[in-house]
């Protein structure tokens, strides 16, 4: 059986990769929102806001050194 325990450095790198994915998702959603029908724009902005809030919280946690 393979030991799946991550070192603190590996955990930090995984967190950074996840944050990078989140940032790209926020940027992509914002880039595309103007292409959507008006009825879908607000829903997309709401989703983008939640994702951006999560990104900000995770980034603050990383900076504080909790990860």
Order of alpha helices (4+ residues) and beta strands (2+ residues): alpha-alpha
